[in-house]
């Protein structure tokens, strides 16, 4: 049985709200001089949540029935 919710990236994870409700996870805001630190913090979280394939485009679109 096809489930619309299973196709949404954030719905693959039980509690996507924690990605946006934890500002303390990112100690630095992006500035002209801290791109590498800023990127490392965000990529670590994305990878920990197994969302990298959505960001880098390697996840394939589900087949439509």
Secondary structure, DSSP 8 states (H G I E B T S, - for coil): ---GGGGSGGGGSTTTHHHHS-GGG------SS-HHHHHHHHHHHHHHTT-HHHHHS-S------
